[in-house]
Amino acid sequence: MINKITILPGLDKRGLREKFDQITLAAGETISIVGPTGSGKTAFITDIELLAQGDTSTRRRLLVNGQVPGDDIRSNPSLKPIAMITQNTKCFADVSTEEFLGIHARARGIQNDMVVYETIDLANKFTGEKIEKDNKVTVLSGGQTRSLLVADAILIGAAPVILLDEIENAGIFKREVVRMIQDTGKIVVFVTHDPVIALLTQKRIIMENGAVKRIIHRSDLEVKAAHNLLELDTRVDIIRERLRAGKMITKELTAVNFA
Amino acid sequence: MKLLVIAGPPSAGKTALVKQIVRRLQGEMRIAFLKIDVVKAFEDIELRKEFNIMTRKWYSGDLCPDHAGVMIMADAIEWAASNYSDLLIIESAGLCLRCSPYLNQGLGVVVLSSISGIHTPEKMGAMVSLADIAIVTKIDLISQAEREVMIQKIKEVHPGVILMETNALQGTSLHHLYALIKDSPDIEEENLSLKGNPPLGTCTICIGKKEIGWKHHFGIIQKLDGQTAEYLYRGE
């Protein structure tokens, strides 16, 4: 069982060593990775996913429960303690959704056949257009694909560490996703540009020039700000869904005062 | 001298992988490289320019590239050994999926692109099932779930293979491969043979007769409908 992941410093884009001794992520913790485009956010979570041992472009090293992980957990999916949702919105495998999830469940060593259908049901909670089990994964839309992959990470990946790369870009119900995976005792890492997601996490890792620049612990004031922002976000969501459903805006926007 | 035979379809990332291996091991080993291809290859020039190692290429032209490989591999080993190489890397053309170029000694590596399709490991036959190591490339282009589905498919074809995933352009997660190369025993040149069975040799088409139909040919043993000799391998 994983109770902590330790990240040891690597090199920034100029080849200079990062200015931290180690970063420890503990079970039950939520973390966001923020910073401008190209600052190394995706590379940071990719290092975690690959359990980098100085053999990625950043030269970072990872420890699992304080130990160097073995080659087997790096290369055998059934032992891998990490599920990652990348920004990919495309699958190339020419198989149905049911088959795809079935093979993945086998790869992860899961015996229960029902997990395939549970995953499709969960995915359909995150997306507008329903995914059918017979749909080929190659024809799913970007949002459907990401919904499916998020559900897959939760139920089939079922890993103690979940990494999510910019889920807000997928056109899926992000609060639904956040609600599903918070408070599950997992280590959850979000790469995000979304202020709501960033403020919902306990720690923010700030990236710059390929390196970790700072780590900020969320303040009490920010917790309050997060609640206000959530309320605002919910209202924006209602408007978004009305527009997506082809409806007209009647009084929501006229009654809103953002000042 | 150690031997590394690398196979895989065109554009899978074989050369990108070779570059990572050379970059990493060049300081401790004298490396020679041979590329076998059919029509055109640039890898020898690229690698010589970038790393200043000994390189050769060989075009099979009208000959089947795997057949050509079998014939000239011994020459290449002699060339590399006489130039005091510590490691010879042979990159195959990677076209025909009937044969595999791996030998009974050294390491055989198959390179597969993660976007090449889910059925590719099964379709690649001996090129996958006789490899010592399978390396899945371009993993930055697909989701983790799809990567794991691909790995599962390879394992189902070849349960004993050592699997690795990489972004070959960056050379991620290849430490294990470098260690396996360094630890592989030196080859004994007099005892080298192919791991797999090559296909049957000559027929009238092989020697260049172009007329179609059974009456113009002999040595051909399979019809679209009809009998095949019992002792022949028929796929699957």
Interface residues (C-beta under 8 A of the other chain):
Chain A: T46 E49 L50 A52 Q53 G54 D55 T56 S57 D71 R74 S75 N76 P77 K80 A83 M84 I85 T86 N88 K90 C91 F92 A93 D94 V95 F100 I103 H104 R106 A107 R108 T145 L149 D152 A153 I156 G157
Chain B: S114 I115 G117 I118 H119 D140 L141 I142 S143 Q144 A145 E146 E148 V149 M150 I151 Q152 K153 K155 L163 M164 E165 Q170 G171 T172 S173 L174 H175 H176
